[in-house]
């Protein structure tokens, strides 16, 4: 049976019950985080390209917003690396930090795309 990835990384917990192997749950979560990083990296690249085409008066502000998004994305990549390398004791703490970072990034990218 083929499962589709959940729309948000928090939905991983809803898919797997207590009877599933913890490593499968972690791998699914890692796969989802990686996929979202790749998707958002592409989105930020598109925003950077769009910024290059904007009017000179707003170009600097737009590029600053894109730079902020890139820094947040770098933080998410670091969280992903930490998740991959973490043991069971650190997993939940890093996962919670990742969820918080995703929320912050999602809010920021929505603000940038709505403004521009």
QUIQUI-V430258 format. One record per pair of residues at least 24 apart in sequence whose C-alpha atoms are under 6 Angstrom apart, sorted by the first residue. I is the first residue (numbers start at 1). J is the second residue. D is the distance in Angstrom with one decimal. If there is no record, write none. Layout:
i=I j=J d=D
i=I j=J d=D
This chain:
none
